[in-house]
Amino acid sequence: MRGCFPAARLDCGITLEGDGLTLTKEAKQEIVGKHGRSQEDTGSAHVQVALLTARVNELTEHLRAHPKDHYSRRGLLKLVGRRRRLLQYLQKRDLEGYRALIQELGLRR
């Protein structure tokens, strides 16, 4: 049942790419440019946490509109867990960078 959400209903900055709800290419490039060391730096923990935070925010908005979507809720919980593990890694390796990142992203950690 792919594509069950019409594109017109998704006005929160996400589009349907592939199998589900993901960020647009432009939004990803903007996040990578803001948090990465270079425009091609997509693998650093800072960039990964920022991308996961954007996806968590979009899924949270989706779940406010669709409270019975339990499959997306499970995906949200998996994303939050992955982000939490990356933040623990950053806290151990780069404490100042960790503090700056959570301040910039507005996380309550």
Secondary structure, 3 states (H helix, E strand, C coil): CCCCCCHHHCCCCEEEECCEEEECHHHHHHHHHHHCCCCCCCCCHHHHHHHHHHHHHHHHHHHHHCCCCHHHHHHHHHHHHHHHHHHHHHHHHCHHHHHHHHHHHCCCC
